[in-house]
C-alpha cells in the first residue's frame, strides 16, 4: 500500500489540475459569450443611431418641416403657398410684412407660390436665392449644388454675393428652363421638358435628361433606406437620361446597373450601397 501512495497523489493532482483547467475553459466560454452579447447589443444600439445621425443631422430634425426617405409630404404655408417635400428634405419658413422666405435646408421641394404683390417670395440656400411673386417651380439642394427647374412663369436668381451686396443683377429663368448653382456661381441655363418634371413629381419618379451619374445618385440617396457611397469624380463623366422609380430605389439602381455595365454596384443588407467603376480586367 505504501508503494502505491505516490501514484495516488499524482493521480489526485492530475485530476485536480484537469478540473481547474475545465473550470477555466468554462469561464472563458462564458466570458466570450457575454462579450459577444455585449458587442451585439452595442452594434444594435450604435448602428441605428449612426444611421439616423448620418441620414438626419440636427439641422434636418430641427427644421420647421421635414420628411424622410421614400416619403412625399405636402404642406400649405401660412400665406397659402403649397410646398411638397420629396424624400429626405427639410425647410424653414419665415414671413413678415415685407417678404416670405423658405430656407431649403436640404433635399427637393416643389413650390406653388400664392400671389402677393406686396411681399416677394424667396427660396434660399447658401448657394443662391430665388425670387418669385406667383409661380411654380422645383428646387433641389444637396450641399454641393442647387438646381432650379421652372414649371410655370418666371423667377429671378441671385448668388449670395449679389443679394448680400444688394446688387440688382439677377439671372431670369423662365418656364421650361433649368439652371444649377454651385460654389462658384450659376451655370448655363438649359432647356428642359417641364411636363416630364411635373409628371415625375406626380408619379414619384426621377426624370433626368443627360445628367451626371453622381447627381442622379444624390437624388436616389434621398429616397433610399440606407446610405449610397460613391466617388463623385470617378463617375462624373457618365451621363444619364432615364425615368427612375423613387418608390423603389433598389429597382432604380438595378436599371442603372443594366444600362451602364462599366458601373459596379454592391450592397449589404439591402441598405448600404457602394457604387464604383468595374475593375480593369
Buried (B, 14 or more C-beta within 10 A) or exposed (E): EEEEEEEEEEEEEEEEEEEEEEEEEEEEEEEEEEEEEEEEEEEEEEEEEEBEEEBBEEEBEEBBBBBBBBBBEEBEBEBEBBBBBBBBBBBBBEBEEEBBBBBBBBBBBBBBBBEBEEBBBBBBBBBBBBBBBBBBBBBBBBEEBBBBBBBBBBBBBBBBEBBEEEEEEBBEBEBBBBBBBBEEEBEEBBEBEBEEBBEBBEEBBBBBBEBBBBBBBBBBBBBBBBBBEBEEEBBEEBBBEBBBBBEBBBEBBEBBEEEBEEBEBEBEEEEBBBBBBEEEE
